[in-house]
Amino acid sequence: MAQTLKIKPLADRVVIKVIEETESTPGGIILPDSAREKPQKGEVLAVGSGKTLEHGSKEEMEVKEGDIVLYTKYGGTDIKINDQEYKILSARDILAILEQ
């Protein structure tokens, strides 16, 4: 489940914990960092209050804390806290919620 993180995203932004994929091929060959695909999967840790629309109301966020999501390969801003990688993404950079 989601862990406590002291970052509060603003507007339609989301903080996710990057989920690293396996570092080896199915045959057991270990891949160096340069050969691995950039991660595109993460767990939502914090959600902003939503985008403010022209008439002043807030657009509801489609994701919530604890959701596992797929996001655009090069979207968002990478941050590192205590050796853990996080991303701050705009809600539009999230492509899908993975059902479990």
C-alpha positions in Angstrom: 0.0 0.0 0.0 1.1 3.6 -0.3 3.7 4.9 2.0 3.8 8.3 3.7 5.7 10.9 1.7 6.1 14.5 2.7 5.4 15.9 -0.8 2.0 17.5 -1.6 1.5 17.8 -5.4 -0.3 20.9 -6.6 -3.2 21.2 -9.0 -3.4 18.2 -11.4 -0.1 16.7 -10.5 0.6 13.3 -9.0 3.7 11.9 -7.1 4.5 8.3 -7.9 7.1 5.8 -6.7 8.8 4.3 -9.7 8.5 0.5 -10.0 11.7 -0.9 -11.5 11.3 -3.8 -13.8 13.5 -6.9 -13.6 17.1 -6.4 -14.4 17.6 -9.6 -16.3 16.2 -11.3 -19.4 14.1 -14.5 -19.1 17.3 -16.4 -19.9 19.0 -14.9 -16.8 21.3 -12.4 -18.6 21.7 -9.4 -16.4 21.1 -6.1 -18.2 23.2 -3.0 -17.6 21.4 0.3 -16.8 22.2 1.5 -20.4 20.3 -1.4 -22.0 17.2 -1.3 -19.8 14.0 0.4 -20.8 13.1 3.5 -18.9 10.5 2.5 -16.3 6.9 3.4 -17.1 5.1 1.9 -14.1 4.6 3.3 -10.6 2.5 3.5 -7.5 0.6 6.7 -6.8 1.7 8.1 -3.4 0.1 11.5 -3.5 -2.5 13.3 -5.6 -3.1 17.1 -6.1 -6.5 18.7 -5.6 -7.2 18.8 -9.3 -7.0 21.3 -12.1 -9.0 24.5 -11.6 -11.3 25.0 -14.6 -12.2 28.4 -16.1 -15.4 28.8 -14.1 -13.6 28.1 -10.8 -14.6 24.5 -10.1 -12.0 21.7 -9.7 -11.6 18.8 -12.2 -11.8 15.6 -10.3 -8.6 13.4 -10.4 -9.0 10.0 -11.9 -6.3 8.3 -9.9 -6.0 7.9 -6.1 -3.3 7.0 -3.6 -2.3 3.3 -4.0 -3.2 3.0 -7.7 -0.5 1.3 -9.9 -0.3 3.3 -13.1 1.4 3.3 -16.5 2.8 6.7 -17.6 4.4 8.2 -20.6 8.1 7.2 -21.1 9.6 10.7 -20.8 6.9 12.5 -18.9 7.2 14.2 -15.6 10.1 15.3 -13.4 12.4 12.8 -11.7 13.3 13.2 -8.1 15.3 11.1 -5.7 14.7 11.0 -1.9 16.6 8.6 0.4 17.8 6.5 -2.6 14.3 6.0 -3.9 13.2 7.3 -7.3 10.0 9.2 -7.6 8.3 11.1 -10.4 6.0 14.1 -10.3 3.7 13.9 -13.2 0.8 15.8 -14.6 -2.4 13.8 -14.7 -2.4 13.9 -18.5 0.9 11.9 -18.5 -0.8 9.0 -16.9 -1.9 6.5 -19.5 -3.8 3.8 -17.5 -4.5 2.3 -14.1 -3.4 -1.3 -13.8 -6.2 -3.4 -12.3 -5.0 -5.9 -9.7 
